[in-house]
């Protein structure tokens, strides 16, 4: 990512991943899952944690990219007909 995207992520997206700021229902479900995960054999527990963290990272990056793209489009004041390059005007 370029410096601007890094700054946006660090100042706007990353703070939203704070576990303590998540809704109580999320915290309850996470605790419930972690309790259940303790009953799994080590290999399955590690695999499930890796898969969950991978999904969280992928979806977080995807959501950030969509938000950044939407912000850029709004900042460009796209006309209803779609983007028009300066050369086409």
Beta strands, then each sheet from edge to edge (+ up, - down):
end
